[in-house]
Amino acid sequence: MRGDFVVLRPTGSEDAPALVAIRATPEVRARWRGAEDLRAEVLAGLDDPDTRCLTVEYEHRIIGMIQWYEEEDAEYRHAGIDLFLDPAVHGRGLGTDAVRTLARHLVDDHGHHRLVIDPAADNTAAIRCYTKVGFRPVGVMRQYERGADGTWHDGLLMDLLAAELVR
């Protein structure tokens, strides 16, 4: 999938070294905590049948990964998105382009009428990025995720209806 600036393509095991390096940066690690063995975690994520992983490229360089999942129960059908990018490219609109490109794909090609995303409530840069695509805050999920310091932190549930997608 091509955005205005980024290309999203299926993630393969050959992408793991670059993605692990990005996940290991302090800025990403603070938001995407996980196992001590990041390589094993990245590779395990690629094998998860419920999550589709796409590598984000900019100027033929891997700059991150965007994931999506579907809730297929007809009564609750929707898709969810998650993303991490190399801090070296933050602030350039590339995250917005990646989210918009995937959102367009999920709405146009998969027929989703509603998408969700759940940044940390204090992650103002991510919230600003998602808002540019058309996501709106739905509510705060209190004590949603455990931080690196062992304490619980709030998450912000945001959603986007197909008609609200800023193309």
C-alpha positions as CSV (number, residue, x, y, z in Angstrom):
1,M,0.0,0.0,0.0
2,R,1.3,3.4,-0.9
3,G,0.6,6.5,1.1
4,D,1.7,10.0,0.2
5,F,5.1,9.4,1.7
6,V,5.3,5.9,3.1
7,V,4.9,2.4,1.8
8,L,3.2,-0.3,3.9
9,R,4.2,-3.9,3.0
10,P,3.8,-7.3,4.8
11,T,6.4,-7.7,7.4
12,G,8.8,-10.7,7.0
13,S,11.4,-12.2,9.3
14,E,14.1,-10.4,7.3
15,D,12.7,-7.1,8.7
16,A,13.2,-8.2,12.3
17,P,16.7,-6.7,12.8
18,A,15.6,-3.2,11.8
19,L,12.3,-3.4,13.7
20,V,14.2,-4.7,16.8
21,A,16.6,-1.8,16.6
22,I,13.6,0.7,16.4
23,R,11.8,-1.1,19.3
24,A,15.0,-0.9,21.4
25,T,15.2,3.0,21.2
26,P,14.3,4.6,24.5
27,E,11.4,6.5,23.0
28,V,9.8,3.5,21.5
29,R,10.7,1.2,24.4
30,A,8.9,3.6,26.8
31,R,5.6,3.1,24.9
32,W,6.1,-0.5,23.5
33,R,7.4,-2.3,26.5
34,G,7.6,-6.0,26.2
35,A,9.9,-9.0,26.6
36,E,13.6,-8.6,27.2
37,D,14.2,-10.6,24.0
38,L,12.8,-8.1,21.5
39,R,13.8,-10.2,18.5
40,A,11.8,-13.2,19.8
41,E,8.9,-10.9,20.5
42,V,8.9,-9.3,17.1
43,L,9.1,-12.7,15.4
44,A,6.3,-14.1,17.6
45,G,4.2,-11.2,16.6
46,L,4.6,-12.1,12.9
47,D,3.2,-15.6,13.7
48,D,0.1,-14.3,15.5
49,P,-2.8,-15.3,13.3
50,D,-5.0,-12.5,14.7
51,T,-2.7,-9.6,13.9
52,R,-1.5,-8.4,10.6
53,C,1.9,-6.7,10.6
54,L,3.0,-4.3,8.0
55,T,6.5,-2.7,7.7
56,V,6.5,1.0,7.2
57,E,9.1,2.2,4.7
58,Y,10.1,5.7,3.8
59,E,12.6,6.4,1.1
60,H,13.4,2.6,0.8
61,R,14.3,2.4,4.5
62,I,12.4,0.6,7.3
63,I,11.1,3.2,9.8
64,G,8.6,1.2,11.8
65,M,5.7,-1.2,11.9
66,I,1.9,-0.8,11.8
67,Q,-0.4,-3.6,12.9
68,W,-4.1,-4.3,12.6
69,Y,-6.6,-6.8,13.8
70,E,-10.3,-7.4,13.1
71,E,-13.2,-8.2,15.4
72,E,-15.3,-10.3,13.0
73,D,-18.4,-10.9,15.1
74,A,-21.1,-9.3,13.0
75,E,-22.6,-7.5,16.0
76,Y,-19.3,-5.8,16.9
77,R,-17.3,-5.8,13.7
78,H,-14.5,-3.3,13.6
79,A,-10.7,-3.1,13.2
80,G,-8.0,-1.9,15.5
81,I,-4.6,-0.3,14.7
82,D,-1.3,0.1,16.5
83,L,2.0,1.7,15.3
84,F,5.6,2.4,16.2
85,L,8.0,4.5,14.3
86,D,11.7,5.3,14.5
87,P,12.1,8.4,16.7
88,A,14.5,9.7,14.0
89,V,11.5,10.4,11.7
90,H,9.0,11.7,14.3
91,G,7.4,15.0,13.6
92,R,7.4,14.6,9.8
93,G,3.9,13.5,9.3
94,L,5.0,9.9,8.4
95,G,2.9,8.4,11.2
96,T,-0.1,10.2,10.1
97,D,0.5,9.0,6.5
98,A,0.9,5.4,7.7
99,V,-2.3,5.5,9.8
100,R,-4.3,7.2,7.0
101,T,-3.1,4.7,4.4
102,L,-4.0,1.7,6.6
103,A,-7.3,3.3,7.6
104,R,-8.2,3.8,4.0
105,H,-7.4,0.2,3.2
106,L,-9.5,-1.1,6.2
107,V,-12.5,1.0,5.2
108,D,-12.3,0.7,1.4
109,D,-11.0,-2.8,0.9
110,H,-12.2,-4.6,4.1
111,G,-15.5,-2.7,4.5
112,H,-14.9,-1.6,8.1
113,H,-17.3,1.1,9.3
114,R,-15.4,1.7,12.5
115,L,-11.7,1.7,13.5
116,V,-10.1,2.0,17.0
117,I,-6.8,2.9,18.4
118,D,-5.6,3.2,22.0
119,P,-2.6,5.4,22.7
120,A,-1.4,6.1,26.2
121,A,-3.4,9.0,27.6
122,D,-0.3,11.1,28.0
123,N,1.1,10.4,24.5
124,T,0.1,13.8,23.0
125,A,2.2,13.3,19.8
126,A,0.3,10.0,19.0
127,I,-3.0,11.5,19.9
128,R,-2.3,14.5,17.6
129,C,-1.3,12.1,14.8
130,Y,-4.5,10.0,15.0
131,T,-6.7,13.1,15.3
132,K,-5.3,14.3,11.9
133,V,-6.6,11.1,10.3
134,G,-10.1,11.6,11.9
135,F,-9.9,9.6,15.1
136,R,-11.8,11.1,18.0
137,P,-11.4,10.4,21.8
138,V,-14.1,8.1,23.1
139,G,-12.9,7.9,26.7
140,V,-10.1,7.3,29.1
141,M,-9.4,3.7,30.1
142,R,-8.2,4.1,33.6
143,Q,-5.1,2.2,34.7
144,Y,-5.1,0.5,31.3
145,E,-1.4,-0.6,31.0
146,R,1.5,-1.1,33.3
147,G,4.4,1.2,32.8
148,A,8.1,0.4,33.0
149,D,8.0,1.7,36.6
150,G,5.4,-0.9,37.6
151,T,2.6,1.5,38.1
152,W,-0.6,1.6,36.0
153,H,-1.2,4.3,33.4
154,D,-4.3,5.5,31.6
155,G,-5.0,4.8,28.0
156,L,-7.2,6.8,25.6
157,L,-9.7,4.9,23.5
158,M,-10.1,6.7,20.1
159,D,-12.3,5.6,17.2
160,L,-13.0,6.7,13.7
161,L,-16.1,6.1,11.7
162,A,-15.7,5.5,7.9
163,A,-17.4,8.8,7.0
164,E,-15.0,10.7,9.3
165,L,-11.8,9.4,7.7
166,V,-9.7,12.5,6.6
167,R,-8.5,11.4,3.2
